[in-house]
Amino acid sequence: MRKLILLLFVLTTTSSTFAQRVNSLIPNRLQNDPALLNRSAEGDTVFFFDGTYYVFGDENAGGDFEIGNLDFDNGVPFFTDNWETDWTFYYSLDASDANPGDFSADTASYVAATSYFTDATIKSNNWLVMGPIPLPNNGAVLSWYYKASPQVWVDGYEVYVSANGGEPYEDVDPYSEGGSDYPIYTKEARTWTSENQIVASDTVWNQYSASLNDWAGNDVWIYFHHNTLDGENIYLDNFAVIETDNMNTNESLLNGIKVSPNPSNGIFTVTSNTSDIKTIEVVNILGEVIDSRVVEGTINETFDMTSFSAGMYFVKSSNGTKETTQRVIIK
């Protein structure tokens, strides 16, 4: 029998800086500052959820928004004093829990689940569902942060999207015959072996992203499916939907501007056969400018982003009157 929990929205407030709808999901704890949340969601943000508050960019959106927490495995967590059998919302002041992508005051709210059960034959089958989220016609990207436990296990998960209504196994069935329901992102579960060592970057917060362009113009539900056999813990935070305006963008060559390699390991070069570009900016998923260059003459600019989290970034080129944007993926 499945377990369904719809979280209670307990606080509504207003703000003039970004959005008119800011809701808190979790009472009775030190709350983040909604003004700081708004600041983190400035720009082309459609939706943002930091583990405590959610915010919509459109004042008319979010009235019917819900988060569903569904458990289909009924496994009993080994850490029974700290973990539930489904997704759990945590608050911690431990420095290792602080997400560098969090712009809220405490940085310590996140969502987590475990696959470490008293019965090691049970595979986790938990769904975190959020929606409806209205997508712009111009296209959008989903962004989130993930980390695994700093041990020898990396818990896997899948991300799905549906325009039908937030009900796993009805709207989204990962095991449907013929594979008609497919994830937009998959993280494979891994355990340590001498041939397959755990990547250290999996055990710290990193940003991930996936395109939502196939659902542009629709209301969608986002599903995070935890699906690991006898692993440990999975942590998620800072869910965002960002308008990209790139439905027709050529990611490799746009108006003579080339970004290569793409994807890259953090170092990439922007070149162009034109000389009318005046500025180049590298912008993260939240609209913050990471690097900015003033260009004179031929473009051949190398950017080193190896110190930044993996994920999607944007290269904006402008001649003073027109601007073009290209996506670049940092692995």
BALUMKOL-184755 format. One line per field, with one value per residue (C-alpha): residue number from 1; chain; z, x, y. Coordinates in steps of 0.05 Angstrom, whole numbers. Example, Ala and Ser with C-alpha at 12.3 -4.5 7.8 and 13.67 -1.06 7.14 Angstrom:
REM residues 2
num (1 | 2)
cadena (A | A)
c3 (156 | 143)
c1 (246 | 273)
c2 (-90 | -21)
//
This chain:
REM residues 331
num (1 | 2 | 3 | 4 | 5 | 6 | 7 | 8 | 9 | 10 | 11 | 12 | 13 | 14 | 15 | 16 | 17 | 18 | 19 | 20 | 21 | 22 | 23 | 24 | 25 | 26 | 27 | 28 | 29 | 30 | 31 | 32 | 33 | 34 | 35 | 36 | 37 | 38 | 39 | 40 | 41 | 42 | 43 | 44 | 45 | 46 | 47 | 48 | 49 | 50 | 51 | 52 | 53 | 54 | 55 | 56 | 57 | 58 | 59 | 60 | 61 | 62 | 63 | 64 | 65 | 66 | 67 | 68 | 69 | 70 | 71 | 72 | 73 | 74 | 75 | 76 | 77 | 78 | 79 | 80 | 81 | 82 | 83 | 84 | 85 | 86 | 87 | 88 | 89 | 90 | 91 | 92 | 93 | 94 | 95 | 96 | 97 | 98 | 99 | 100 | 101 | 102 | 103 | 104 | 105 | 106 | 107 | 108 | 109 | 110 | 111 | 112 | 113 | 114 | 115 | 116 | 117 | 118 | 119 | 120 | 121 | 122 | 123 | 124 | 125 | 126 | 127 | 128 | 129 | 130 | 131 | 132 | 133 | 134 | 135 | 136 | 137 | 138 | 139 | 140 | 141 | 142 | 143 | 144 | 145 | 146 | 147 | 148 | 149 | 150 | 151 | 152 | 153 | 154 | 155 | 156 | 157 | 158 | 159 | 160 | 161 | 162 | 163 | 164 | 165 | 166 | 167 | 168 | 169 | 170 | 171 | 172 | 173 | 174 | 175 | 176 | 177 | 178 | 179 | 180 | 181 | 182 | 183 | 184 | 185 | 186 | 187 | 188 | 189 | 190 | 191 | 192 | 193 | 194 | 195 | 196 | 197 | 198 | 199 | 200 | 201 | 202 | 203 | 204 | 205 | 206 | 207 | 208 | 209 | 210 | 211 | 212 | 213 | 214 | 215 | 216 | 217 | 218 | 219 | 220 | 221 | 222 | 223 | 224 | 225 | 226 | 227 | 228 | 229 | 230 | 231 | 232 | 233 | 234 | 235 | 236 | 237 | 238 | 239 | 240 | 241 | 242 | 243 | 244 | 245 | 246 | 247 | 248 | 249 | 250 | 251 | 252 | 253 | 254 | 255 | 256 | 257 | 258 | 259 | 260 | 261 | 262 | 263 | 264 | 265 | 266 | 267 | 268 | 269 | 270 | 271 | 272 | 273 | 274 | 275 | 276 | 277 | 278 | 279 | 280 | 281 | 282 | 283 | 284 | 285 | 286 | 287 | 288 | 289 | 290 | 291 | 292 | 293 | 294 | 295 | 296 | 297 | 298 | 299 | 300 | 301 | 302 | 303 | 304 | 305 | 306 | 307 | 308 | 309 | 310 | 311 | 312 | 313 | 314 | 315 | 316 | 317 | 318 | 319 | 320 | 321 | 322 | 323 | 324 | 325 | 326 | 327 | 328 | 329 | 330 | 331)
cadena (A | A | A | A | A | A | A | A | A | A | A | A | A | A | A | A | A | A | A | A | A | A | A | A | A | A | A | A | A | A | A | A | A | A | A | A | A | A | A | A | A | A | A | A | A | A | A | A | A | A | A | A | A | A | A | A | A | A | A | A | A | A | A | A | A | A | A | A | A | A | A | A | A | A | A | A | A | A | A | A | A | A | A | A | A | A | A | A | A | A | A | A | A | A | A | A | A | A | A | A | A | A | A | A | A | A | A | A | A | A | A | A | A | A | A | A | A | A | A | A | A | A | A | A | A | A | A | A | A | A | A | A | A | A | A | A | A | A | A | A | A | A | A | A | A | A | A | A | A | A | A | A | A | A | A | A | A | A | A | A | A | A | A | A | A | A | A | A | A | A | A | A | A | A | A | A | A | A | A | A | A | A | A | A | A | A | A | A | A | A | A | A | A | A | A | A | A | A | A | A | A | A | A | A | A | A | A | A | A | A | A | A | A | A | A | A | A | A | A | A | A | A | A | A | A | A | A | A | A | A | A | A | A | A | A | A | A | A | A | A | A | A | A | A | A | A | A | A | A | A | A | A | A | A | A | A | A | A | A | A | A | A | A | A | A | A | A | A | A | A | A | A | A | A | A | A | A | A | A | A | A | A | A | A | A | A | A | A | A | A | A | A | A | A | A | A | A | A | A | A | A | A | A | A | A | A | A | A | A | A | A | A | A | A | A | A | A | A | A | A | A | A | A | A | A | A | A | A | A | A | A)
c3 (0 | -18 | 30 | 7 | 44 | 18 | 54 | 88 | 63 | 127 | 109 | 54 | 47 | -8 | -37 | -88 | -107 | -146 | -134 | -101 | -77 | -26 | 15 | 72 | 73 | 141 | 207 | 275 | 254 | 240 | 175 | 116 | 100 | 43 | 20 | 10 | -25 | -73 | -87 | -105 | -152 | -190 | -266 | -309 | -252 | -263 | -198 | -140 | -78 | -27 | 19 | 62 | 17 | -54 | -97 | -166 | -214 | -237 | -184 | -214 | -211 | -155 | -126 | -137 | -126 | -83 | -63 | -60 | -21 | -42 | -14 | -53 | -18 | 56 | 75 | 148 | 151 | 189 | 222 | 251 | 298 | 242 | 177 | 151 | 98 | 47 | 29 | 92 | 100 | 143 | 176 | 201 | 219 | 205 | 157 | 112 | 100 | 77 | 3 | -33 | -81 | -24 | -18 | 43 | 112 | 142 | 80 | 118 | 93 | 44 | 23 | 34 | 30 | 49 | 17 | 77 | 102 | 155 | 98 | 47 | -7 | -11 | -65 | -50 | -90 | -67 | -108 | -93 | -138 | -146 | -190 | -228 | -253 | -314 | -367 | -414 | -488 | -499 | -463 | -394 | -357 | -292 | -242 | -175 | -127 | -108 | -64 | -37 | 30 | 38 | 44 | -7 | -36 | -86 | -87 | -155 | -177 | -239 | -258 | -297 | -325 | -340 | -363 | -337 | -262 | -210 | -200 | -208 | -241 | -273 | -304 | -302 | -300 | -304 | -317 | -371 | -427 | -487 | -446 | -465 | -400 | -400 | -351 | -369 | -323 | -292 | -237 | -232 | -163 | -149 | -95 | -84 | -116 | -134 | -207 | -194 | -142 | -118 | -149 | -94 | -129 | -117 | -42 | -42 | -67 | -143 | -189 | -244 | -299 | -354 | -410 | -404 | -475 | -496 | -449 | -465 | -456 | -411 | -337 | -313 | -253 | -235 | -206 | -168 | -163 | -113 | -136 | -101 | -73 | -6 | -13 | 38 | 31 | -23 | -13 | -58 | -53 | -90 | -144 | -197 | -264 | -306 | -371 | -424 | -487 | -527 | -563 | -629 | -603 | -638 | -579 | -620 | -669 | -665 | -707 | -718 | -644 | -623 | -553 | -549 | -522 | -502 | -456 | -422 | -359 | -338 | -388 | -453 | -507 | -540 | -611 | -668 | -740 | -729 | -694 | -673 | -606 | -548 | -485 | -464 | -399 | -367 | -326 | -279 | -276 | -225 | -270 | -233 | -275 | -262 | -310 | -356 | -411 | -454 | -523 | -575 | -644 | -657 | -603 | -573 | -499 | -454 | -390 | -331 | -289 | -258 | -189 | -202 | -194 | -252 | -289 | -342 | -353 | -406 | -450 | -468 | -525 | -541 | -591 | -551 | -587 | -595 | -550 | -564 | -512 | -516 | -466 | -441 | -398 | -345 | -327)
c1 (0 | 28 | 36 | 15 | 33 | 13 | 53 | 16 | 28 | 27 | 51 | 35 | 68 | 82 | 142 | 152 | 223 | 208 | 145 | 79 | 72 | 121 | 100 | 133 | 127 | 154 | 133 | 167 | 239 | 285 | 258 | 295 | 286 | 235 | 271 | 335 | 296 | 269 | 338 | 362 | 303 | 311 | 316 | 278 | 259 | 192 | 194 | 242 | 240 | 297 | 273 | 231 | 200 | 174 | 165 | 134 | 154 | 83 | 37 | -21 | 15 | 21 | -49 | -59 | 14 | 26 | 84 | 69 | 112 | 96 | 126 | 117 | 169 | 149 | 220 | 240 | 302 | 361 | 369 | 299 | 311 | 330 | 298 | 228 | 212 | 197 | 227 | 241 | 252 | 312 | 341 | 413 | 467 | 522 | 571 | 571 | 497 | 504 | 489 | 533 | 476 | 431 | 422 | 376 | 399 | 410 | 429 | 409 | 342 | 341 | 303 | 331 | 314 | 348 | 355 | 390 | 334 | 332 | 313 | 370 | 327 | 280 | 294 | 275 | 216 | 200 | 172 | 177 | 127 | 117 | 68 | 33 | 88 | 70 | 125 | 136 | 128 | 201 | 227 | 255 | 307 | 300 | 357 | 370 | 427 | 445 | 495 | 504 | 531 | 607 | 614 | 621 | 551 | 521 | 445 | 413 | 350 | 311 | 276 | 211 | 164 | 90 | 35 | -19 | -22 | 26 | 8 | 65 | 46 | -12 | 19 | 90 | 107 | 182 | 170 | 117 | 121 | 156 | 188 | 139 | 156 | 229 | 268 | 299 | 357 | 384 | 436 | 459 | 469 | 541 | 580 | 654 | 697 | 771 | 750 | 694 | 713 | 664 | 675 | 688 | 644 | 584 | 591 | 586 | 532 | 533 | 483 | 448 | 401 | 356 | 316 | 241 | 232 | 191 | 136 | 141 | 75 | 45 | 33 | 79 | 94 | 166 | 181 | 244 | 245 | 293 | 307 | 366 | 377 | 414 | 451 | 452 | 425 | 407 | 401 | 367 | 360 | 346 | 297 | 288 | 254 | 287 | 261 | 316 | 287 | 330 | 280 | 315 | 385 | 442 | 487 | 551 | 548 | 504 | 515 | 587 | 600 | 627 | 634 | 680 | 687 | 615 | 604 | 670 | 708 | 705 | 751 | 721 | 736 | 689 | 709 | 677 | 691 | 657 | 685 | 622 | 614 | 629 | 616 | 614 | 583 | 579 | 516 | 493 | 424 | 400 | 420 | 483 | 542 | 602 | 650 | 646 | 693 | 698 | 720 | 758 | 768 | 770 | 740 | 783 | 766 | 781 | 740 | 763 | 704 | 736 | 723 | 648 | 595 | 577 | 514 | 486 | 511 | 497 | 545 | 514 | 545 | 524 | 542 | 507 | 440 | 429 | 445 | 451 | 454 | 484 | 483 | 547 | 549 | 602 | 614)
c2 (0 | 67 | 124 | 194 | 258 | 326 | 379 | 435 | 506 | 546 | 616 | 665 | 732 | 783 | 818 | 872 | 852 | 789 | 749 | 761 | 689 | 661 | 601 | 564 | 489 | 472 | 504 | 503 | 514 | 573 | 599 | 628 | 701 | 708 | 772 | 733 | 678 | 730 | 755 | 685 | 678 | 742 | 743 | 693 | 647 | 613 | 572 | 563 | 518 | 520 | 464 | 510 | 563 | 560 | 621 | 634 | 689 | 701 | 730 | 691 | 624 | 574 | 577 | 502 | 482 | 420 | 376 | 301 | 253 | 181 | 117 | 52 | 8 | 12 | -6 | 6 | 52 | 24 | 93 | 91 | 150 | 198 | 174 | 161 | 110 | 165 | 233 | 273 | 348 | 364 | 425 | 425 | 474 | 424 | 457 | 395 | 405 | 477 | 482 | 533 | 546 | 568 | 642 | 639 | 659 | 590 | 549 | 487 | 461 | 403 | 341 | 271 | 198 | 133 | 64 | 34 | -11 | -66 | -112 | -106 | -139 | -79 | -27 | 44 | 68 | 139 | 196 | 271 | 306 | 381 | 418 | 445 | 492 | 534 | 534 | 593 | 585 | 603 | 542 | 528 | 488 | 450 | 459 | 425 | 407 | 336 | 299 | 229 | 207 | 212 | 137 | 81 | 86 | 134 | 130 | 133 | 170 | 191 | 256 | 255 | 307 | 301 | 349 | 303 | 313 | 288 | 215 | 165 | 99 | 134 | 196 | 169 | 95 | 82 | 9 | 17 | -34 | -4 | 51 | 106 | 143 | 161 | 204 | 271 | 255 | 191 | 182 | 110 | 80 | 58 | 23 | 25 | -29 | -29 | -20 | 30 | 81 | 133 | 201 | 252 | 304 | 259 | 269 | 345 | 391 | 399 | 432 | 391 | 412 | 385 | 416 | 425 | 450 | 390 | 415 | 490 | 526 | 472 | 463 | 407 | 364 | 347 | 278 | 257 | 181 | 149 | 78 | 47 | -23 | -26 | 40 | 96 | 167 | 217 | 293 | 344 | 420 | 485 | 464 | 517 | 526 | 580 | 610 | 601 | 633 | 584 | 540 | 554 | 567 | 530 | 511 | 505 | 563 | 624 | 686 | 666 | 654 | 586 | 557 | 497 | 446 | 439 | 402 | 419 | 401 | 474 | 507 | 530 | 582 | 631 | 650 | 688 | 707 | 774 | 835 | 871 | 837 | 884 | 843 | 770 | 746 | 678 | 671 | 616 | 584 | 636 | 694 | 714 | 739 | 693 | 727 | 787 | 810 | 872 | 852 | 892 | 863 | 788 | 744 | 689 | 687 | 628 | 619 | 577 | 552 | 491 | 520 | 524 | 469 | 424 | 442 | 489 | 559 | 612 | 652 | 719 | 759 | 830 | 884 | 938 | 932 | 857 | 799 | 724 | 668 | 599 | 543 | 511 | 448 | 440 | 367)
//
